[in-house]
C-alpha cells in the first residue's frame, strides 16, 4: 500500500427480510464502534450502509471502484452471509490486493467454512471486533504478518487457521463510536416519524444459556456494562449534536444489575433527557422490577420487548430459557399496567409442531395480552447449542433464509409451505383480534397500534396476509373512525 493513511470501507450488505425494517431504518451500531476503533488506529474510514440505503451490489461495486479502499470489511450475521461474500468478490474484482474482512457473529463461529468455500474472503474477525480490527488495519498498513493479530482467522499455507482469541474489552466506556460518520437523516422510527432514530448500547453480554441463541455463545456467557453516567451522557450527546429523539437499546439484558439499572433510570428522569427509549429484557427481570416500572416510564421507556418464546414449559426447558410460563404472563401484565407498549414473540416450527399447535399458540398469545406479538420461524444457527438436536429436520443451508421469517426446519407433520402459511396467518390473526378490541386500550396505545397496523400493511411481508384477513372482518364503526384517522385504508 502507499504511504497515505490506509483507507477502510465498512459495509453492511444489501440484505432485506422480516418485520423489523417495517418499523424504520436502523443504524449499524457494531459498524459504528469498529469504525471508531479503526480511525483511532490511524485509518481513513467510511461507513457504507448499503442495507439502509437500499443499494444494490452494483452500487457497492461502483463505490469501491470510486474510492479504492485498502480494506473492505463487511458486517455479517448468518442471513447476510451470502451477500457479504458477494461484497468481498466485488472488492477483489476492483483490486485483488484489497484486504477483505468479514466480522460479526457468523464468521466468529463459521470462519473455517467461509475461508474454505470463499477465496474472496481473506480474514474473519472472531468475537468482539474493535481491538482486533484496529490491530488488523495497522498490521496491514505496516506490511506486518497478519497471523500475529489475535482474534482472527485467515489462511496460512492455504489452510484456514485461527489465531489466539482476544480478551473482551475491559472498559466499554473507553470505546469511541464514530457517530459523525453516519448519514443521520437516513435513520428514523416510523411510529414516531418526527424522531431521528439511534441504536445505543449500555452493556454487552448475556449470562444465560438459551440453546437457540447466538448471543450467549458470542459473549461466552459473560456480561459487562458501561457506567450509568457515561451511557446517559451519550444519549444527551446524540440528542444535542445529532437530533436523536428515539433510541433503541441493543443490549440483550440491560437490566442484569438492578442497582446500575436504577441509576440509569433515575439519571434519565433527573436530567430530563427526553429521548424515547425502546428496549428488551427478560421476563423474569420485568417481574423482579415490578416496583420500578413507574420509573421506567419517567425515564422515557415507551416500548418493552420481553421474549416469551413459547407457552410450553417443556419447550422453554428445551430452549434453556430458565423462565416459567407464569412469569411470561405476569411480565406482560406488568408492562401493560405501566402503560408501556408490550411486545413479545413466539418461536415456532419445532419438529413436533402442527397447524393445530400453532393455532393454539395464537390463542395463548391473545390470553397473554401483549400489544404486539410476532410468530417467528425457528432458525437453528449452525453454531447454536440446539443445532445437533434439530439438524435432521433442517431442509436448507441457504443462509439467506435464516432470518426468522422463512422456515428452515420441517416439522414431522407439516410441510415447509404449511409452516410458512401458518406463521403468517398466526401474526395476522393475532393483530386482527387485537384491533377488534382496540377500544379497550388507552388512547396512547390506540394511536400507536394504528400506526403499527399501517406500517405492517404498507411495509412488511405481512401486508397481504393481513389484508386478506381484514377483508372478512366486520369493522365496528368506532374502529372504522380510528382507522380512517390514522390513514389506514379500509379498501383491502
Buried (B, 14 or more C-beta within 10 A) or exposed (E): BEEEBBBBBBBBBBBEBBBBBBBBBBBBBBBBBBBBBBBBBEBBBBBBBBBBBEBEBEBBBBBBEEBEBBBBBBBBBBBBBBBBBBBBBBBBEBEEEBBBBBBBBBBBBBBBBBBEEBEBBBBBBBBBBBBBBBBBBBBBBEEEEBBEBBBBBBBEEEEBBBBEBBEBBEEBBEBBBBBEBBEBEBBBBBBBEEBBBBBBBBBBBBEBBBBBBBBBBBBEEEBBBBBBEBBBBBBBEBBEEBEBBBBBBBBBBBBBEEEBBBBBBBBBBEEEBEBBBBBBBBBBBBBBBBEBBEBBBBBBBBBBBBBBBBBBEEBBBBBBBBBBBEBBBBBBBBBBEBBBBBBBBBBBBBBEBBBEBBBEBBEBBBEBBBBBBBBBBBBBBBBBBBBEEBEEBBEBEEBBBBBBBBBBBBBEEBEBEBBBBBBBBBBBBBBBBBBBEBEEBEEEBBBBBBBBBBBBBEBBBBBEBBBEBBEEEEBBEEBEEBBEEBEBEEEB
